[in-house]
Structure formats: structure tokens, C-alpha cells
Amino acid sequence: MKVAAPFVPFITEEIYQNLKTDGMSESVHLCDFPEVQTGRRDAELEHKMALTQQAVSMGRAIRSMHNLKVRQPLNAIHLVTRDRDEKNILIEMEDIIREELNVKEVIFRDNEEDLVEYSAKANFRELGRKLGKDMKEAAAAIAKFSGSEIQSLLDGNTLSLDVAGDSIDLTIDSIIVQREEKEGLKVLNEGSLTVALDPVVTEELRQEGLVRDLVRGIQNMRKDSGLQVTDRINLVINAAGELAESIGNFEDYVKAEVLCDNLEISSEVQAAELESGEAKVSLTLSVVD
């Protein structure tokens, strides 16, 4: 309450008054602001979560760029990092990554070339002042670099390049790496981490996505109806075609998620309407006595 008081003064005061005991200040706004207790910080955990958040943010960015809704399950995410410690952390956090990105599998790869094909361009800003008129020759040679040569530079090695009779040493800063994603993958790179999503939505995954949309709508209906979290319900759903088939295939999942004891598929229009994917569905929700 002390920390939040400058930002939400009234509600923090109300809560403080409910918690206040004898000997405490009359108001939260008369208390000293808490001092930072640095000994309680877990720097290692913060580092792990920052890396996990980066992987999840990159995965979500790929979803957004390619119009893949987060509620739509996907087969797999592929992760590559050139830092062994980072890889160990991501393996430890695999369950969080899989859940946050709604994928069936997290695949850890050792080689980024499994996901992309490399090409390179000369970094004119870095090399131009060193090579001057010989820059054109160097750029042509760099454009012919093989994937293994580019990978070597990415790994922190140095390559020698003969230009106009002289040998110059190139580092990763000397080139601009271009990545062309392999067929069937959507790829994003940030620093040492590369993330790739398998965007193919199979029929089973599509059905699961429809059901997840339906579950979200039913959960909102539960909330709007003022139901308690533990209240169990009966459902009658007017659905046909693919949606009806999807509900049948994932009936146990639907019932478990929304605490439904009885689920009936009906051909008759029901009392309330919501969306599942691009389809509209009507249903009736009642509380189990």
C-alpha cells in the first residue's frame, strides 16, 4: 500500500485503514516510503525471466506479423541461440514458453541454418573508411560468402579477405547478415536468439482454435452472469458443421474449462449469442442446482 499510495491514493488509504493496527501512522500518506531491500532481489531469476520474455515476445511478434491469433494453437516453435547458457535457461523455461505461445512443442536447435539460409552484404559504414576505392571489390567478395563462413563470423571468429593484394580481417561487424526463412517457417532474429514458428494450421489445430474461442466466450458469459468461480453449469449450444464437429472432438476440454456437467448440441436457436472464430453460435447457460 505504501508503494502504491502515490498513484492510487484513495483505494490504498481505504485498504490501509482496514489493515492498520495500534502504533501505526494514522494514514498511509503519513508513512515513510519503503526503502529498497536489494538483498531480496534474485538477479539470476530476473535474467532467466528476461530471456524467457524475449523469446515469448518474439514469438508473439511473428504471430502478429502473419495474422496468427494467439488463441490458435500451432504445432511448434523452434529456438536457436549461440549462447549455451541462454539455451539451458530456455530449456528450463520450456513449459512457460509453450503455454504463453500456445504451441504443442518447443524444439531447440543447435544450428540457425536449420531455419534460415544466410547471405551477407558488406557493412559500408564499417569498411568504407578502411578500404576506400577498394570497397567495391570487397563488397563483391563478401556477397559470395558461404553459409559456413557467415556462421563462423556469427560465432565470433575472424575471417581474412584478400582485397587489392592486401589481407584484411573481417568480424561480424564487417558484414550485414541477411536471413531468408526456409519454406514452412516464419523466422525472427534478435541478437543471439532466433525464433521460428511453424505456421501450418492442421484441421485438428483449427478445430482446437475454434473451441478455445468458444471457451473464452463462455467464460465471459459466466462472469457477466455473476457466477461464482466454482459454480457448475449446463450448456445447450446451437452449432452445426465444423463447429459442432469441433465441440464433439474436444468435448472433455470444453466441459473441464467451463465447469460444465452437461453439454448438449442443439439445432434450435438459443438465448445468447457469441462468436467462435468467424462463426456465430447461440447457447443457453444454466447453473446446476
C-alpha positions as CSV (number, residue, x, y, z in Angstrom):
1,M,0.0,0.0,0.0
2,K,2.9,2.4,0.8
3,V,4.4,1.8,-2.7
4,A,1.1,2.2,-4.5
5,A,-0.2,5.2,-2.4
6,P,1.3,8.0,-4.7
7,F,-0.5,6.5,-7.7
8,V,-3.9,5.3,-6.3
9,P,-4.2,7.4,-3.1
10,F,-7.9,6.7,-2.2
11,I,-8.1,2.9,-2.5
12,T,-4.7,2.5,-0.8
13,E,-5.9,4.6,2.1
14,E,-9.1,2.5,2.3
15,I,-7.1,-0.7,2.4
16,Y,-4.6,0.7,4.8
17,Q,-7.3,1.7,7.3
18,N,-8.7,-1.9,7.2
19,L,-5.2,-3.3,8.0
20,K,-4.0,-0.6,10.4
21,T,-3.2,-1.6,14.0
22,D,-2.3,0.4,17.1
23,G,1.0,2.1,16.8
24,M,0.9,2.6,13.0
25,S,0.5,6.0,11.4
26,E,-3.0,7.4,11.0
27,S,-2.8,7.4,7.3
28,V,-0.8,5.6,4.6
29,H,0.2,9.1,3.3
30,L,1.9,9.8,6.7
31,C,4.2,6.8,6.3
32,D,7.7,6.8,5.1
33,F,8.1,5.4,1.6
34,P,9.7,1.9,1.8
35,E,13.4,1.6,1.3
36,V,14.7,-0.8,-1.4
37,Q,15.8,-4.1,0.0
38,T,18.3,-5.1,-2.6
39,G,19.1,-8.3,-0.8
40,R,15.7,-9.7,-1.7
41,R,16.4,-9.4,-5.5
42,D,17.2,-12.6,-7.3
43,A,19.4,-11.4,-10.2
44,E,19.6,-14.9,-11.7
45,L,15.8,-15.3,-11.8
46,E,15.4,-11.8,-13.3
47,H,17.9,-12.8,-16.1
48,K,16.0,-16.1,-16.7
49,M,12.7,-14.3,-16.9
50,A,14.0,-11.5,-19.2
51,L,15.3,-14.1,-21.7
52,T,12.0,-16.0,-21.5
53,Q,10.0,-12.8,-22.0
54,Q,12.2,-12.1,-25.1
55,A,11.5,-15.5,-26.6
56,V,7.8,-15.1,-26.0
57,S,7.7,-11.5,-27.3
58,M,9.5,-12.6,-30.5
59,G,7.0,-15.5,-30.9
60,R,4.1,-13.2,-30.4
61,A,5.6,-10.7,-32.9
62,I,5.7,-13.4,-35.5
63,R,2.1,-14.3,-34.8
64,S,1.1,-10.7,-35.2
65,M,3.0,-10.2,-38.4
66,H,1.4,-13.2,-40.0
67,N,-2.1,-12.8,-38.5
68,L,-1.9,-16.0,-36.4
69,K,-4.1,-15.4,-33.4
70,V,-2.7,-16.3,-30.0
71,R,-5.7,-18.5,-29.3
72,Q,-5.0,-20.5,-32.4
73,P,-2.7,-23.5,-31.4
74,L,0.3,-24.1,-33.5
75,N,2.5,-27.2,-33.9
76,A,5.9,-25.9,-32.8
77,I,8.2,-23.1,-32.1
78,H,11.9,-23.5,-32.9
79,L,14.6,-21.8,-30.8
80,V,18.2,-21.3,-31.6
81,T,20.8,-19.4,-29.6
82,R,24.6,-19.2,-29.9
83,D,24.9,-18.8,-26.2
84,R,25.0,-22.1,-24.3
85,D,23.9,-20.6,-21.0
86,E,20.9,-19.0,-22.8
87,K,19.9,-22.4,-24.3
88,N,20.0,-24.0,-20.8
89,I,17.7,-21.3,-19.5
90,L,15.3,-21.6,-22.3
91,I,15.1,-25.4,-21.8
92,E,14.4,-24.8,-18.1
93,M,11.6,-22.4,-19.1
94,E,10.2,-24.6,-21.8
95,D,6.8,-25.1,-20.2
96,I,6.2,-21.3,-19.8
97,I,7.2,-20.7,-23.4
98,R,5.0,-23.4,-24.7
99,E,2.0,-22.2,-22.8
100,E,2.5,-18.5,-23.5
101,L,2.8,-19.0,-27.2
102,N,0.1,-21.7,-27.4
103,V,2.3,-24.3,-29.3
104,K,2.3,-28.1,-28.9
105,E,6.1,-28.4,-28.9
106,V,9.2,-26.3,-28.2
107,I,12.1,-27.5,-30.4
108,F,15.7,-26.5,-29.5
109,R,18.1,-26.4,-32.4
110,D,21.9,-26.1,-32.4
111,N,22.2,-24.5,-35.8
112,E,20.4,-21.5,-37.1
113,E,20.9,-22.8,-40.7
114,D,18.2,-25.4,-39.9
115,L,15.8,-22.5,-40.0
116,V,17.3,-19.9,-42.5
117,E,19.6,-19.5,-45.4
118,Y,22.3,-17.0,-44.9
119,S,23.6,-14.3,-47.2
120,A,25.9,-11.4,-46.5
121,K,26.3,-7.8,-47.5
122,A,29.3,-5.6,-46.8
123,N,28.9,-3.1,-44.0
124,F,29.9,0.0,-45.9
125,R,29.8,2.2,-42.7
126,E,32.3,-0.1,-41.0
127,L,34.6,-0.9,-44.0
128,G,34.3,2.1,-46.3
129,R,36.8,4.3,-44.4
130,K,39.3,1.4,-44.3
131,L,39.1,0.3,-47.9
132,G,38.2,3.5,-49.8
133,K,38.3,2.8,-53.5
134,D,38.7,-1.0,-52.9
135,M,35.4,-1.2,-51.2
136,K,33.6,-2.4,-54.3
137,E,35.9,-5.3,-54.7
138,A,35.5,-6.3,-51.0
139,A,31.7,-6.0,-51.3
140,A,31.6,-8.4,-54.2
141,A,33.7,-10.9,-52.3
142,I,31.6,-10.7,-49.2
143,A,28.4,-11.2,-51.2
144,K,29.8,-14.6,-52.2
145,F,30.4,-15.8,-48.6
146,S,29.1,-19.3,-47.9
147,G,26.7,-20.1,-45.1
148,S,29.5,-21.7,-43.1
149,E,31.7,-18.6,-43.4
150,I,28.9,-16.4,-42.2
151,Q,28.2,-18.8,-39.4
152,S,31.8,-18.6,-38.4
153,L,31.6,-14.8,-38.1
154,L,28.4,-15.1,-36.1
155,D,30.3,-17.4,-33.7
156,G,32.8,-14.6,-33.0
157,N,35.6,-15.8,-35.3
158,T,37.6,-13.6,-37.7
159,L,38.0,-14.2,-41.4
160,S,40.8,-13.0,-43.7
161,L,39.9,-11.4,-47.0
162,D,42.3,-10.6,-49.8
163,V,41.5,-7.2,-51.3
164,A,43.7,-5.5,-53.9
165,G,46.7,-7.5,-52.8
166,D,46.3,-6.9,-49.1
167,S,44.7,-9.1,-46.5
168,I,42.1,-7.6,-44.1
169,D,40.5,-9.2,-41.1
170,L,36.7,-9.3,-41.0
171,T,34.5,-9.7,-37.9
172,I,30.8,-9.9,-37.7
173,D,30.6,-6.1,-37.5
174,S,32.1,-6.0,-41.0
175,I,29.1,-7.5,-42.6
176,I,25.3,-7.3,-42.6
177,V,23.8,-10.8,-42.2
178,Q,20.6,-11.4,-44.2
179,R,18.4,-14.4,-43.3
180,E,15.9,-15.9,-45.7
181,E,13.5,-18.2,-43.8
182,K,13.1,-21.7,-45.1
183,E,9.9,-22.9,-46.5
184,G,7.2,-23.6,-43.9
185,L,8.7,-21.4,-41.2
186,K,8.3,-17.8,-40.0
187,V,11.5,-16.5,-38.5
188,L,12.6,-13.6,-36.4
189,N,16.1,-12.9,-35.0
190,E,17.3,-10.6,-32.2
191,G,20.9,-10.7,-31.3
192,S,22.0,-14.2,-30.4
193,L,18.4,-15.6,-30.3
194,T,16.4,-16.8,-33.3
195,V,12.8,-17.8,-33.1
196,A,10.8,-19.7,-35.8
197,L,7.1,-20.6,-35.8
198,D,5.6,-23.4,-37.8
199,P,2.5,-21.6,-39.2
200,V,0.7,-24.5,-40.7
201,V,-2.7,-24.9,-39.1
202,T,-3.9,-28.5,-39.5
203,E,-7.6,-29.4,-39.3
204,E,-7.1,-30.7,-35.7
205,L,-5.4,-27.4,-34.7
206,R,-8.1,-25.4,-36.4
207,Q,-10.8,-27.2,-34.5
208,E,-9.0,-26.7,-31.3
209,G,-8.7,-23.0,-32.1
210,L,-12.4,-22.7,-32.7
211,V,-13.1,-24.5,-29.3
212,R,-10.7,-22.2,-27.5
213,D,-12.6,-19.2,-28.9
214,L,-15.9,-20.8,-27.7
215,V,-14.5,-21.4,-24.2
216,R,-13.4,-17.8,-24.0
217,G,-16.9,-16.6,-24.8
218,I,-18.5,-18.9,-22.3
219,Q,-16.1,-17.8,-19.6
220,N,-17.1,-14.2,-20.3
221,M,-20.8,-15.2,-20.1
222,R,-20.1,-16.9,-16.7
223,K,-18.5,-13.7,-15.5
224,D,-21.3,-11.4,-16.9
225,S,-23.9,-13.6,-15.3
226,G,-22.3,-13.2,-11.9
227,L,-21.5,-16.8,-11.4
228,Q,-19.1,-17.9,-8.7
229,V,-15.8,-19.4,-9.9
230,T,-16.8,-22.8,-8.5
231,D,-20.4,-22.8,-9.9
232,R,-21.0,-25.7,-12.3
233,I,-23.2,-25.2,-15.3
234,N,-25.3,-26.9,-18.0
235,L,-24.9,-25.8,-21.7
236,V,-27.1,-26.2,-24.7
237,I,-25.2,-25.0,-27.8
238,N,-26.8,-24.4,-31.2
239,A,-23.9,-25.4,-33.5
240,A,-23.6,-27.1,-36.9
241,G,-20.9,-28.2,-39.4
242,E,-17.3,-27.7,-38.4
243,L,-18.0,-26.1,-35.1
244,A,-20.3,-28.9,-34.0
245,E,-17.7,-31.4,-35.0
246,S,-15.0,-29.5,-33.1
247,I,-17.1,-29.4,-29.9
248,G,-17.6,-33.1,-30.2
249,N,-13.9,-33.8,-30.7
250,F,-12.9,-31.5,-27.7
251,E,-16.0,-32.1,-25.5
252,D,-14.0,-33.1,-22.4
253,Y,-11.8,-30.0,-22.8
254,V,-14.8,-27.7,-23.0
255,K,-16.5,-29.2,-20.1
256,A,-13.4,-29.1,-17.9
257,E,-12.6,-25.5,-18.8
258,V,-16.0,-24.0,-18.1
259,L,-17.1,-26.4,-15.3
260,C,-19.9,-27.9,-17.4
261,D,-21.7,-31.0,-16.2
262,N,-24.0,-31.5,-19.2
263,L,-23.3,-30.3,-22.7
264,E,-25.9,-30.7,-25.4
265,I,-25.6,-29.8,-29.1
266,S,-29.0,-28.5,-30.5
267,S,-30.3,-27.4,-33.8
268,E,-32.6,-24.8,-32.2
269,V,-31.6,-21.2,-31.7
270,Q,-30.6,-20.5,-28.0
271,A,-30.9,-17.5,-25.7
272,A,-27.4,-15.9,-26.0
273,E,-25.1,-15.4,-29.0
274,L,-21.3,-15.3,-29.2
275,E,-18.5,-15.8,-31.8
276,S,-16.3,-18.7,-32.3
277,G,-13.7,-18.0,-34.9
278,E,-15.7,-16.4,-37.8
279,A,-18.9,-18.3,-36.9
280,K,-21.7,-17.1,-34.7
281,V,-23.1,-19.5,-32.2
282,S,-26.1,-19.3,-29.8
283,L,-26.3,-21.1,-26.5
284,T,-28.1,-21.3,-23.2
285,L,-26.2,-21.4,-19.9
286,S,-27.8,-22.5,-16.7
287,V,-26.4,-23.2,-13.2
288,V,-26.5,-26.8,-11.9
289,D,-28.8,-26.9,-8.9
